[in-house]
Amino acid sequence: MAPLPLDGIRVLEIAAYISGPYAGAMLASAGADVVKIEPPAGEAFRIGMGAGSPYFAQYNAGKRSVAIDLKSPAAVDAIKKLLPHFDVLIENMRPGKLEALGLGMEECKRINPHLIYTSISGFGNGGPLRDRPAYDSIGQSLGGLYTIMNDEHDIRLTGTCLADLITAISTTLGILTALVGRSLDSKRMGKKVETSVFEAMTTLTIDAMTQAFDLGKNPVRDTRHPQASNFCLRTASGEYVTLHLSSSQKFWRSLAGAVEREELIEDSRFRTYADRTVPENYKSMERILEEEFAKHPYSEWERRLSEADVPFAQALTMHQLAEHPQMRWQQMLDRSENSKMLVRLPWKMDGERPQRPQHVPSIGEHTTEVLKEVLSEAEIAELVASN
């Protein structure tokens, strides 16, 4: 395989859980050398399992681990000596915490003016919520996702983490943008990249925000369904089929043929896209389709919808998705050395998808290896002796 696009880029990661580590993992998959700084007891997402934690493996495979106590001045000095050798720093502590340890942006940029200093927080470095702790569900809740994804007056949790993941993706985009900008700058000056869970959530709710001000009311789970002309229908065999017709008259006519209800095409409630977006008409169409799809098993609907060229998909579980022929063809999954499932990058370069590095580092596995770049044997021994 050709050299990866980030070969030669070095990243110092002082981050835990998902938002920072997943950003680091994506950069590592693209070829960057990512050195993870974690406490001597290991990052919290190891959950006491070391390299065996499936969650730690997913977000940290391919990195090098340096276990060092940042509360120690000698450890902070060691990090400062490493800084000139790195292009990017990623941190996701609460605002001001890393600065209090002596590794704030001003100090790090003084040491290495070419450094891209990346800070991830819950809500940003100011405002009334600056110091409030934030996890994924807090981001989903305050970011508006729980109200969009549920029915009015029935607000519930979603089934997976979304806020932390989109924050990591947004962070990666910011870092790559800064790297491109630095490459175009004759002085190669670094930037400070800042984002937060609160800000990143807007990339998921942008359509709902548009809809809210277009309609003059807050959208909930089914507000957009008439506009998208989509449905999720139970078949006779128990599987669910998702349809998304959008505004296409062709797909509506094809669906009516597939369910053998051609008379619906000229029904005054459904004749045009504008007719079908009327909420009452949409609900009537939904009831009709629920009755029709309950008559046949999924295999029959798969045949009919495919032949009619209707946009459809089976609603898959994660295990079904992992085994799906399309997933296998795309080669989206890898295994780590200890057989943990790893998800690869969602894009290819020159027709090839970068493989996930498969080694999951044990706590502090590369501490001596990395520190030897900037410290003598005696200095490393002194750090070890001081615990």
DRENGURO-21354 format. One record per residue (C-alpha): residue number from 1; residue in three letters; x negated, y negated, z. Coordinates in Angstrom, 2 decimals, padded with zeros to 5 digits. Layout:
DRENGURO-21354
{num=NUM residuo=ALA u=X v=Y w=Z} $
...
END
This chain:
DRENGURO-21354
{num=1 residuo=MET u=000.00 v=000.00 w=000.00} $
{num=2 residuo=ALA u=-001.20 v=-003.54 w=-000.78} $
{num=3 residuo=PRO u=-002.33 v=-005.78 w=002.09} $
{num=4 residuo=LEU u=000.59 v=-006.99 w=004.16} $
{num=5 residuo=PRO u=001.45 v=-010.71 w=003.86} $
{num=6 residuo=LEU u=000.43 v=-011.55 w=007.45} $
{num=7 residuo=ASP u=-002.86 v=-009.65 w=007.47} $
{num=8 residuo=GLY u=-005.34 v=-011.91 w=009.30} $
{num=9 residuo=ILE u=-002.71 v=-013.78 w=011.31} $
{num=10 residuo=ARG u=-003.12 v=-013.33 w=015.06} $
{num=11 residuo=VAL u=-000.28 v=-013.76 w=017.54} $
{num=12 residuo=LEU u=-000.52 v=-014.09 w=021.33} $
{num=13 residuo=GLU u=002.79 v=-013.03 w=022.86} $
{num=14 residuo=ILE u=003.68 v=-013.99 w=026.43} $
{num=15 residuo=ALA u=007.26 v=-012.79 w=026.31} $
{num=16 residuo=ALA u=009.60 v=-010.17 w=027.73} $
{num=17 residuo=TYR u=012.81 v=-008.31 w=026.86} $
{num=18 residuo=ILE u=014.07 v=-009.03 w=023.30} $
{num=19 residuo=SER u=014.03 v=-012.58 w=021.90} $
{num=20 residuo=GLY u=010.25 v=-013.08 w=021.99} $
{num=21 residuo=PRO u=009.12 v=-009.45 w=021.62} $
{num=22 residuo=TYR u=011.37 v=-008.74 w=018.61} $
{num=23 residuo=ALA u=009.94 v=-011.81 w=016.87} $
{num=24 residuo=GLY u=006.47 v=-010.46 w=017.62} $
{num=25 residuo=ALA u=007.47 v=-007.01 w=016.36} $
{num=26 residuo=MET u=008.65 v=-008.42 w=013.02} $
{num=27 residuo=LEU u=005.39 v=-010.32 w=012.62} $
{num=28 residuo=ALA u=003.42 v=-007.17 w=013.51} $
{num=29 residuo=SER u=005.36 v=-005.18 w=010.90} $
{num=30 residuo=ALA u=004.39 v=-007.81 w=008.34} $
{num=31 residuo=GLY u=000.70 v=-007.30 w=009.17} $
{num=32 residuo=ALA u=-000.04 v=-009.70 w=012.05} $
{num=33 residuo=ASP u=-002.29 v=-008.66 w=014.93} $
{num=34 residuo=VAL u=000.01 v=-009.18 w=017.92} $
{num=35 residuo=VAL u=-001.54 v=-009.13 w=021.39} $
{num=36 residuo=LYS u=001.05 v=-008.80 w=024.13} $
{num=37 residuo=ILE u=000.25 v=-010.32 w=027.52} $
{num=38 residuo=GLU u=002.10 v=-008.53 w=030.29} $
{num=39 residuo=PRO u=001.79 v=-008.32 w=034.08} $
{num=40 residuo=PRO u=-000.31 v=-005.52 w=035.61} $
{num=41 residuo=ALA u=002.89 v=-003.62 w=036.47} $
{num=42 residuo=GLY u=004.04 v=-003.86 w=032.85} $
{num=43 residuo=GLU u=006.82 v=-005.77 w=031.11} $
{num=44 residuo=ALA u=010.27 v=-005.35 w=032.67} $
{num=45 residuo=PHE u=011.73 v=-003.71 w=029.54} $
{num=46 residuo=ARG u=009.47 v=-000.72 w=030.12} $
{num=47 residuo=ILE u=012.05 v=000.09 w=032.85} $
{num=48 residuo=GLY u=009.51 v=002.17 w=034.74} $
{num=49 residuo=MET u=008.91 v=004.50 w=031.77} $
{num=50 residuo=GLY u=005.71 v=002.99 w=030.39} $
{num=51 residuo=ALA u=005.39 v=003.63 w=026.65} $
{num=52 residuo=GLY u=008.31 v=006.07 w=026.89} $
{num=53 residuo=SER u=011.02 v=003.41 w=027.15} $
{num=54 residuo=PRO u=012.99 v=003.47 w=023.85} $
{num=55 residuo=TYR u=013.84 v=-000.21 w=024.29} $
{num=56 residuo=PHE u=010.23 v=-001.25 w=024.87} $
{num=57 residuo=ALA u=009.13 v=000.90 w=021.92} $
{num=58 residuo=GLN u=011.64 v=-000.72 w=019.56} $
{num=59 residuo=TYR u=010.41 v=-004.23 w=020.23} $
{num=60 residuo=ASN u=006.73 v=-003.61 w=020.93} $
{num=61 residuo=ALA u=005.41 v=-000.79 w=018.74} $
{num=62 residuo=GLY u=002.29 v=-001.84 w=016.88} $
{num=63 residuo=LYS u=001.15 v=-004.45 w=019.37} $
{num=64 residuo=ARG u=-001.90 v=-004.43 w=021.62} $
{num=65 residuo=SER u=-001.28 v=-004.72 w=025.35} $
{num=66 residuo=VAL u=-003.32 v=-006.85 w=027.73} $
{num=67 residuo=ALA u=-002.27 v=-006.47 w=031.36} $
{num=68 residuo=ILE u=-003.31 v=-009.55 w=033.31} $
{num=69 residuo=ASP u=-001.89 v=-011.58 w=036.20} $
{num=70 residuo=LEU u=-001.21 v=-015.10 w=034.94} $
{num=71 residuo=LYS u=-000.85 v=-016.31 w=038.53} $
{num=72 residuo=SER u=-004.61 v=-015.92 w=038.80} $
{num=73 residuo=PRO u=-006.66 v=-018.96 w=037.68} $
{num=74 residuo=ALA u=-009.35 v=-016.61 w=036.36} $
{num=75 residuo=ALA u=-006.75 v=-014.85 w=034.19} $
{num=76 residuo=VAL u=-005.46 v=-018.15 w=032.85} $
{num=77 residuo=ASP u=-009.03 v=-019.15 w=032.00} $
{num=78 residuo=ALA u=-009.41 v=-015.90 w=030.08} $
{num=79 residuo=ILE u=-006.26 v=-016.67 w=028.07} $
{num=80 residuo=LYS u=-007.58 v=-020.15 w=027.31} $
{num=81 residuo=LYS u=-010.76 v=-018.62 w=025.93} $
{num=82 residuo=LEU u=-008.67 v=-016.39 w=023.66} $
{num=83 residuo=LEU u=-006.59 v=-019.26 w=022.26} $
{num=84 residuo=PRO u=-009.10 v=-020.46 w=019.62} $
{num=85 residuo=HIS u=-008.95 v=-017.00 w=018.05} $
{num=86 residuo=PHE u=-005.16 v=-017.02 w=017.55} $
{num=87 residuo=ASP u=-002.76 v=-018.65 w=015.09} $
{num=88 residuo=VAL u=000.51 v=-018.33 w=016.99} $
{num=89 residuo=LEU u=001.59 v=-018.22 w=020.63} $
{num=90 residuo=ILE u=005.10 v=-016.96 w=021.52} $
{num=91 residuo=GLU u=006.55 v=-017.50 w=024.99} $
{num=92 residuo=ASN u=010.07 v=-017.10 w=026.35} $
{num=93 residuo=MET u=009.75 v=-018.13 w=029.98} $
{num=94 residuo=ARG u=012.06 v=-020.73 w=031.50} $
{num=95 residuo=PRO u=011.20 v=-024.29 w=030.44} $
{num=96 residuo=GLY u=008.12 v=-025.59 w=032.24} $
{num=97 residuo=LYS u=007.04 v=-022.27 w=033.75} $
{num=98 residuo=LEU u=004.13 v=-021.59 w=031.42} $
{num=99 residuo=GLU u=003.08 v=-025.22 w=031.70} $
{num=100 residuo=ALA u=003.00 v=-024.86 w=035.48} $
{num=101 residuo=LEU u=000.61 v=-021.93 w=035.04} $
{num=102 residuo=GLY u=-001.73 v=-024.14 w=033.02} $
{num=103 residuo=LEU u=-000.72 v=-022.92 w=029.56} $
{num=104 residuo=GLY u=001.64 v=-025.63 w=028.41} $
{num=105 residuo=MET u=001.78 v=-026.84 w=024.85} $
{num=106 residuo=GLU u=-000.42 v=-029.91 w=025.36} $
{num=107 residuo=GLU u=-003.19 v=-027.90 w=027.00} $
{num=108 residuo=CYS u=-003.05 v=-025.09 w=024.45} $
{num=109 residuo=LYS u=-003.04 v=-027.51 w=021.50} $
{num=110 residuo=ARG u=-005.99 v=-029.36 w=023.06} $
{num=111 residuo=ILE u=-007.91 v=-026.09 w=023.04} $
{num=112 residuo=ASN u=-006.69 v=-025.04 w=019.59} $
{num=113 residuo=PRO u=-005.10 v=-027.84 w=017.50} $
{num=114 residuo=HIS u=-004.28 v=-025.30 w=014.76} $
{num=115 residuo=LEU u=-002.10 v=-023.22 w=017.09} $
{num=116 residuo=ILE u=001.60 v=-022.78 w=016.38} $
{num=117 residuo=TYR u=003.02 v=-022.94 w=019.89} $
{num=118 residuo=THR u=006.42 v=-021.25 w=019.98} $
{num=119 residuo=SER u=008.80 v=-021.67 w=022.91} $
{num=120 residuo=ILE u=012.07 v=-019.77 w=023.33} $
{num=121 residuo=SER u=014.47 v=-020.65 w=026.13} $
{num=122 residuo=GLY u=018.07 v=-020.14 w=027.05} $
{num=123 residuo=PHE u=019.35 v=-023.64 w=026.35} $
{num=124 residuo=GLY u=016.41 v=-025.83 w=025.31} $
{num=125 residuo=ASN u=013.97 v=-028.00 w=027.25} $
{num=126 residuo=GLY u=016.56 v=-030.56 w=028.34} $
{num=127 residuo=GLY u=020.24 v=-031.12 w=028.94} $
{num=128 residuo=PRO u=022.46 v=-030.04 w=031.85} $
{num=129 residuo=LEU u=021.82 v=-026.30 w=031.36} $
{num=130 residuo=ARG u=018.02 v=-026.51 w=030.99} $
{num=131 residuo=ASP u=017.19 v=-024.51 w=034.13} $
{num=132 residuo=ARG u=020.06 v=-022.02 w=034.07} $
{num=133 residuo=PRO u=019.03 v=-018.38 w=033.52} $
{num=134 residuo=ALA u=020.25 v=-016.83 w=030.28} $
{num=135 residuo=TYR u=020.62 v=-013.31 w=028.94} $
{num=136 residuo=ASP u=022.25 v=-012.02 w=025.77} $
{num=137 residuo=SER u=025.84 v=-012.01 w=027.07} $
{num=138 residuo=ILE u=025.42 v=-015.56 w=028.39} $
{num=139 residuo=GLY u=024.39 v=-016.67 w=024.90} $
{num=140 residuo=GLN u=027.30 v=-014.85 w=023.25} $
{num=141 residuo=SER u=029.76 v=-016.31 w=025.74} $
{num=142 residuo=LEU u=028.62 v=-019.93 w=025.74} $
{num=143 residuo=GLY u=027.85 v=-019.78 w=022.02} $
{num=144 residuo=GLY u=031.50 v=-019.02 w=021.26} $
{num=145 residuo=LEU u=031.11 v=-015.51 w=019.93} $
{num=146 residuo=TYR u=033.34 v=-013.87 w=022.55} $
{num=147 residuo=THR u=036.31 v=-016.05 w=021.64} $
{num=148 residuo=ILE u=035.76 v=-015.54 w=017.89} $
{num=149 residuo=MET u=035.44 v=-011.75 w=018.23} $
{num=150 residuo=ASN u=038.52 v=-011.24 w=020.42} $
{num=151 residuo=ASP u=042.22 v=-012.00 w=020.47} $
{num=152 residuo=GLU u=043.42 v=-015.18 w=022.11} $
{num=153 residuo=HIS u=043.85 v=-014.75 w=025.88} $
{num=154 residuo=ASP u=042.10 v=-011.35 w=025.74} $
{num=155 residuo=ILE u=038.40 v=-012.16 w=025.91} $
{num=156 residuo=ARG u=036.11 v=-009.15 w=026.28} $
{num=157 residuo=LEU u=032.45 v=-008.27 w=025.90} $
{num=158 residuo=THR u=031.14 v=-007.19 w=022.52} $
{num=159 residuo=GLY u=029.53 v=-003.80 w=022.05} $
{num=160 residuo=THR u=025.88 v=-004.75 w=021.59} $
{num=161 residuo=CYS u=023.38 v=-007.56 w=022.03} $
{num=162 residuo=LEU u=023.62 v=-010.18 w=019.31} $
{num=163 residuo=ALA u=022.38 v=-013.42 w=020.86} $
{num=164 residuo=ASP u=018.89 v=-012.16 w=021.70} $
{num=165 residuo=LEU u=018.48 v=-010.55 w=018.29} $
{num=166 residuo=ILE u=019.52 v=-013.62 w=016.28} $
{num=167 residuo=THR u=017.26 v=-015.71 w=018.53} $
{num=168 residuo=ALA u=014.33 v=-013.47 w=017.59} $
{num=169 residuo=ILE u=015.17 v=-013.75 w=013.89} $
{num=170 residuo=SER u=015.51 v=-017.54 w=014.17} $
{num=171 residuo=THR u=012.19 v=-017.67 w=016.02} $
{num=172 residuo=THR u=010.47 v=-015.64 w=013.31} $
{num=173 residuo=LEU u=011.86 v=-017.94 w=010.64} $
{num=174 residuo=GLY u=010.54 v=-020.96 w=012.55} $
{num=175 residuo=ILE u=007.09 v=-019.40 w=012.93} $
{num=176 residuo=LEU u=006.85 v=-018.47 w=009.26} $
{num=177 residuo=THR u=007.99 v=-021.97 w=008.27} $
{num=178 residuo=ALA u=005.28 v=-023.47 w=010.50} $
{num=179 residuo=LEU u=002.64 v=-021.12 w=009.05} $
{num=180 residuo=VAL u=003.56 v=-022.18 w=005.51} $
{num=181 residuo=GLY u=003.48 v=-025.84 w=006.54} $
{num=182 residuo=ARG u=000.07 v=-025.40 w=008.15} $
{num=183 residuo=SER u=-001.30 v=-023.76 w=005.00} $
{num=184 residuo=LEU u=-000.23 v=-026.83 w=003.00} $
{num=185 residuo=ASP u=-001.80 v=-029.27 w=005.47} $
{num=186 residuo=SER u=-005.40 v=-030.21 w=004.64} $
{num=187 residuo=LYS u=-006.15 v=-030.43 w=008.37} $
{num=188 residuo=ARG u=-004.29 v=-027.16 w=009.10} $
{num=189 residuo=MET u=-002.66 v=-028.68 w=012.17} $
{num=190 residuo=GLY u=-000.30 v=-026.49 w=014.16} $
{num=191 residuo=LYS u=003.25 v=-027.32 w=015.19} $
{num=192 residuo=LYS u=005.34 v=-026.77 w=018.28} $
{num=193 residuo=VAL u=008.27 v=-024.54 w=017.36} $
{num=194 residuo=GLU u=011.15 v=-024.65 w=019.83} $
{num=195 residuo=THR u=014.40 v=-022.74 w=019.79} $
{num=196 residuo=SER u=016.85 v=-021.31 w=022.29} $
{num=197 residuo=VAL u=019.54 v=-018.68 w=022.52} $
{num=198 residuo=PHE u=022.09 v=-021.50 w=022.57} $
{num=199 residuo=GLU u=020.78 v=-023.00 w=019.31} $
{num=200 residuo=ALA u=020.26 v=-019.69 w=017.53} $
{num=201 residuo=MET u=023.88 v=-018.67 w=018.11} $
{num=202 residuo=THR u=024.99 v=-021.39 w=015.68} $
{num=203 residuo=THR u=023.61 v=-019.30 w=012.81} $
{num=204 residuo=LEU u=026.27 v=-016.69 w=013.65} $
{num=205 residuo=THR u=029.11 v=-019.11 w=014.36} $
{num=206 residuo=ILE u=028.56 v=-021.58 w=011.51} $
{num=207 residuo=ASP u=031.48 v=-020.22 w=009.48} $
{num=208 residuo=ALA u=033.76 v=-020.23 w=012.52} $
{num=209 residuo=MET u=032.76 v=-023.85 w=013.26} $
{num=210 residuo=THR u=033.62 v=-024.78 w=009.67} $
{num=211 residuo=GLN u=036.93 v=-022.98 w=009.99} $
{num=212 residuo=ALA u=037.75 v=-024.62 w=013.33} $
{num=213 residuo=PHE u=037.50 v=-028.12 w=011.90} $
{num=214 residuo=ASP u=039.10 v=-027.15 w=008.61} $
{num=215 residuo=LEU u=042.16 v=-025.64 w=010.31} $
{num=216 residuo=GLY u=042.23 v=-027.90 w=013.34} $
{num=217 residuo=LYS u=042.37 v=-024.99 w=015.76} $
{num=218 residuo=ASN u=039.94 v=-022.55 w=017.36} $
{num=219 residuo=PRO u=039.53 v=-019.33 w=015.35} $
{num=220 residuo=VAL u=039.91 v=-015.96 w=017.07} $
{num=221 residuo=ARG u=039.39 v=-012.36 w=015.96} $
{num=222 residuo=ASP u=041.98 v=-012.27 w=013.21} $
{num=223 residuo=THR u=042.09 v=-015.92 w=012.12} $
{num=224 residuo=ARG u=039.80 v=-015.35 w=009.14} $
{num=225 residuo=HIS u=041.34 v=-012.07 w=008.02} $
{num=226 residuo=PRO u=043.99 v=-013.57 w=005.72} $
{num=227 residuo=GLN u=041.39 v=-015.83 w=004.09} $
{num=228 residuo=ALA u=038.96 v=-012.92 w=003.58} $
{num=229 residuo=SER u=041.78 v=-010.53 w=002.74} $
{num=230 residuo=ASN u=040.12 v=-007.78 w=004.74} $
{num=231 residuo=PHE u=041.50 v=-004.82 w=006.67} $
{num=232 residuo=CYS u=040.33 v=-001.93 w=008.84} $
{num=233 residuo=LEU u=042.68 v=001.04 w=008.37} $
{num=234 residuo=ARG u=042.94 v=004.45 w=010.00} $
{num=235 residuo=THR u=043.12 v=007.41 w=007.61} $
{num=236 residuo=ALA u=044.92 v=010.72 w=008.14} $
{num=237 residuo=SER u=041.62 v=012.42 w=009.07} $
{num=238 residuo=GLY u=040.84 v=009.87 w=011.79} $
{num=239 residuo=GLU u=038.09 v=007.92 w=010.00} $
{num=240 residuo=TYR u=038.53 v=004.21 w=009.42} $
{num=241 residuo=VAL u=038.21 v=002.41 w=006.08} $
{num=242 residuo=THR u=037.30 v=-001.26 w=005.82} $
{num=243 residuo=LEU u=038.52 v=-003.26 w=002.82} $
{num=244 residuo=HIS u=037.38 v=-006.75 w=001.80} $
{num=245 residuo=LEU u=039.18 v=-008.15 w=-001.24} $
{num=246 residuo=SER u=038.28 v=-011.85 w=-000.87} $
{num=247 residuo=SER u=040.05 v=-014.06 w=-003.42} $
{num=248 residuo=SER u=039.71 v=-011.67 w=-006.35} $
{num=249 residuo=GLN u=042.95 v=-010.95 w=-008.18} $
{num=250 residuo=LYS u=041.22 v=-007.98 w=-009.84} $
{num=251 residuo=PHE u=040.51 v=-006.27 w=-006.52} $
{num=252 residuo=TRP u=044.05 v=-006.86 w=-005.29} $
{num=253 residuo=ARG u=045.49 v=-005.25 w=-008.43} $
{num=254 residuo=SER u=043.01 v=-002.37 w=-008.13} $
{num=255 residuo=LEU u=043.99 v=-001.74 w=-004.53} $
{num=256 residuo=ALA u=047.70 v=-001.74 w=-005.37} $
{num=257 residuo=GLY u=046.97 v=000.90 w=-008.00} $
{num=258 residuo=ALA u=044.84 v=002.98 w=-005.62} $
{num=259 residuo=VAL u=047.65 v=003.15 w=-003.05} $
{num=260 residuo=GLU u=050.17 v=003.81 w=-005.88} $
{num=261 residuo=ARG u=052.18 v=000.73 w=-004.98} $
{num=262 residuo=GLU u=051.92 v=-001.29 w=-008.21} $
{num=263 residuo=GLU u=055.20 v=-003.02 w=-007.43} $
{num=264 residuo=LEU u=053.35 v=-005.00 w=-004.75} $
{num=265 residuo=ILE u=051.42 v=-006.89 w=-007.44} $
{num=266 residuo=GLU u=054.53 v=-008.88 w=-008.38} $
{num=267 residuo=ASP u=055.92 v=-009.11 w=-004.84} $
{num=268 residuo=SER u=056.43 v=-012.82 w=-004.14} $
{num=269 residuo=ARG u=054.57 v=-012.46 w=-000.84} $
{num=270 residuo=PHE u=051.40 v=-011.13 w=-002.51} $
{num=271 residuo=ARG u=051.45 v=-012.38 w=-006.11} $
{num=272 residuo=THR u=048.59 v=-014.89 w=-005.74} $
{num=273 residuo=TYR u=045.65 v=-015.32 w=-003.41} $
{num=274 residuo=ALA u=047.37 v=-018.34 w=-001.85} $
{num=275 residuo=ASP u=050.45 v=-016.18 w=-001.17} $
{num=276 residuo=ARG u=048.36 v=-013.48 w=000.48} $
{num=277 residuo=THR u=046.59 v=-015.93 w=002.80} $
{num=278 residuo=VAL u=049.85 v=-016.96 w=004.47} $
{num=279 residuo=PRO u=049.50 v=-015.29 w=007.90} $
{num=280 residuo=GLU u=053.00 v=-013.79 w=007.84} $
{num=281 residuo=ASN u=052.44 v=-012.34 w=004.37} $
{num=282 residuo=TYR u=049.05 v=-011.00 w=005.36} $
{num=283 residuo=LYS u=050.60 v=-009.24 w=008.36} $
{num=284 residuo=SER u=053.25 v=-007.68 w=006.12} $
{num=285 residuo=MET u=050.56 v=-006.43 w=003.73} $
{num=286 residuo=GLU u=048.54 v=-005.07 w=006.66} $
{num=287 residuo=ARG u=051.55 v=-003.03 w=007.89} $
{num=288 residuo=ILE u=052.16 v=-001.64 w=004.40} $
{num=289 residuo=LEU u=048.52 v=-000.61 w=004.01} $
{num=290 residuo=GLU u=048.41 v=000.96 w=007.47} $
{num=291 residuo=GLU u=051.33 v=003.18 w=006.50} $
{num=292 residuo=GLU u=049.78 v=004.12 w=003.15} $
{num=293 residuo=PHE u=046.29 v=004.89 w=004.46} $
{num=294 residuo=ALA u=047.72 v=007.12 w=007.20} $
{num=295 residuo=LYS u=049.04 v=009.48 w=004.49} $
{num=296 residuo=HIS u=045.67 v=010.78 w=003.21} $
{num=297 residuo=PRO u=042.27 v=011.78 w=004.63} $
{num=298 residuo=TYR u=039.20 v=009.62 w=004.22} $
{num=299 residuo=SER u=037.79 v=011.81 w=001.44} $
{num=300 residuo=GLU u=040.85 v=011.08 w=-000.71} $
{num=301 residuo=TRP u=040.61 v=007.34 w=-000.08} $
{num=302 residuo=GLU u=036.90 v=007.39 w=-000.85} $
{num=303 residuo=ARG u=037.70 v=008.95 w=-004.23} $
{num=304 residuo=ARG u=040.58 v=006.63 w=-005.05} $
{num=305 residuo=LEU u=038.87 v=003.40 w=-003.96} $
{num=306 residuo=SER u=035.65 v=004.30 w=-005.75} $
{num=307 residuo=GLU u=037.48 v=005.04 w=-008.99} $
{num=308 residuo=ALA u=039.45 v=001.80 w=-008.68} $
{num=309 residuo=ASP u=036.29 v=-000.24 w=-007.89} $
{num=310 residuo=VAL u=037.75 v=-001.65 w=-004.66} $
{num=311 residuo=PRO u=035.20 v=-003.05 w=-002.12} $
{num=312 residuo=PHE u=035.41 v=-000.60 w=000.78} $
{num=313 residuo=ALA u=033.32 v=001.13 w=003.44} $
{num=314 residuo=GLN u=033.75 v=003.73 w=006.10} $
{num=315 residuo=ALA u=033.36 v=002.34 w=009.63} $
{num=316 residuo=LEU u=030.23 v=004.19 w=010.75} $
{num=317 residuo=THR u=028.80 v=004.99 w=014.15} $
{num=318 residuo=MET u=025.07 v=004.50 w=014.71} $
{num=319 residuo=HIS u=024.35 v=008.21 w=014.28} $
{num=320 residuo=GLN u=026.38 v=008.30 w=011.07} $
{num=321 residuo=LEU u=024.53 v=005.23 w=009.83} $
{num=322 residuo=ALA u=021.14 v=006.81 w=010.57} $
{num=323 residuo=GLU u=022.10 v=009.85 w=008.48} $
{num=324 residuo=HIS u=023.80 v=007.96 w=005.65} $
{num=325 residuo=PRO u=022.29 v=008.64 w=002.18} $
{num=326 residuo=GLN u=021.97 v=004.89 w=001.50} $
{num=327 residuo=MET u=020.07 v=004.41 w=004.76} $
{num=328 residuo=ARG u=017.76 v=007.27 w=003.81} $
{num=329 residuo=TRP u=017.19 v=005.86 w=000.34} $
{num=330 residuo=GLN u=016.34 v=002.45 w=001.79} $
{num=331 residuo=GLN u=013.92 v=004.14 w=004.25} $
{num=332 residuo=MET u=014.97 v=001.80 w=007.05} $
{num=333 residuo=LEU u=013.99 v=004.05 w=009.95} $
{num=334 residuo=ASP u=010.64 v=005.23 w=011.32} $
{num=335 residuo=ARG u=009.61 v=007.27 w=014.32} $
{num=336 residuo=SER u=007.03 v=006.16 w=016.86} $
{num=337 residuo=GLU u=004.24 v=008.50 w=017.93} $
{num=338 residuo=ASN u=006.42 v=009.64 w=020.83} $
{num=339 residuo=SER u=009.45 v=010.12 w=018.53} $
{num=340 residuo=LYS u=011.32 v=006.93 w=019.44} $
{num=341 residuo=MET u=013.50 v=005.63 w=016.59} $
{num=342 residuo=LEU u=012.16 v=002.40 w=015.07} $
{num=343 residuo=VAL u=014.01 v=000.12 w=012.66} $
{num=344 residuo=ARG u=011.89 v=-001.26 w=009.83} $
{num=345 residuo=LEU u=011.94 v=-004.77 w=008.34} $
{num=346 residuo=PRO u=015.05 v=-005.53 w=006.24} $
{num=347 residuo=TRP u=013.09 v=-006.55 w=003.14} $
{num=348 residuo=LYS u=010.52 v=-005.17 w=000.71} $
{num=349 residuo=MET u=007.33 v=-006.60 w=-000.78} $
{num=350 residuo=ASP u=006.62 v=-005.62 w=-004.39} $
{num=351 residuo=GLY u=009.11 v=-002.81 w=-004.04} $
{num=352 residuo=GLU u=007.70 v=-001.40 w=-000.80} $
{num=353 residuo=ARG u=009.08 v=-001.79 w=002.70} $
{num=354 residuo=PRO u=006.40 v=-002.40 w=005.34} $
{num=355 residuo=GLN u=006.19 v=000.53 w=007.71} $
{num=356 residuo=ARG u=006.58 v=-000.08 w=011.42} $
{num=357 residuo=PRO u=003.32 v=000.46 w=013.29} $
{num=358 residuo=GLN u=004.05 v=003.63 w=015.23} $
{num=359 residuo=HIS u=001.85 v=003.33 w=018.30} $
{num=360 residuo=VAL u=003.57 v=002.08 w=021.46} $
{num=361 residuo=PRO u=000.92 v=000.65 w=023.80} $
{num=362 residuo=SER u=000.63 v=001.79 w=027.38} $
{num=363 residuo=ILE u=000.35 v=-000.92 w=030.04} $
{num=364 residuo=GLY u=-002.89 v=-002.80 w=029.53} $
{num=365 residuo=GLU u=-004.21 v=-000.29 w=027.01} $
{num=366 residuo=HIS u=-006.16 v=-002.94 w=025.10} $
{num=367 residuo=THR u=-007.10 v=-005.29 w=027.94} $
{num=368 residuo=THR u=-010.83 v=-004.67 w=027.82} $
{num=369 residuo=GLU u=-010.88 v=-004.44 w=024.03} $
{num=370 residuo=VAL u=-009.29 v=-007.87 w=023.61} $
{num=371 residuo=LEU u=-011.07 v=-009.64 w=026.44} $
{num=372 residuo=LYS u=-014.45 v=-008.47 w=025.15} $
{num=373 residuo=GLU u=-013.95 v=-010.96 w=022.32} $
{num=374 residuo=VAL u=-014.42 v=-013.86 w=024.75} $
{num=375 residuo=LEU u=-015.71 v=-012.50 w=028.07} $
{num=376 residuo=SER u=-018.86 v=-010.75 w=029.13} $
{num=377 residuo=GLU u=-018.87 v=-007.32 w=030.78} $
{num=378 residuo=ALA u=-019.60 v=-009.03 w=034.10} $
{num=379 residuo=GLU u=-016.66 v=-011.42 w=033.75} $
{num=380 residuo=ILE u=-014.33 v=-008.57 w=032.91} $
{num=381 residuo=ALA u=-015.61 v=-006.57 w=035.88} $
{num=382 residuo=GLU u=-014.95 v=-009.59 w=038.11} $
{num=383 residuo=LEU u=-011.37 v=-009.80 w=036.86} $
{num=384 residuo=VAL u=-010.86 v=-006.10 w=037.54} $
{num=385 residuo=ALA u=-012.39 v=-006.41 w=041.01} $
{num=386 residuo=SER u=-010.01 v=-009.27 w=041.84} $
{num=387 residuo=ASN u=-007.07 v=-007.07 w=040.78} $
END
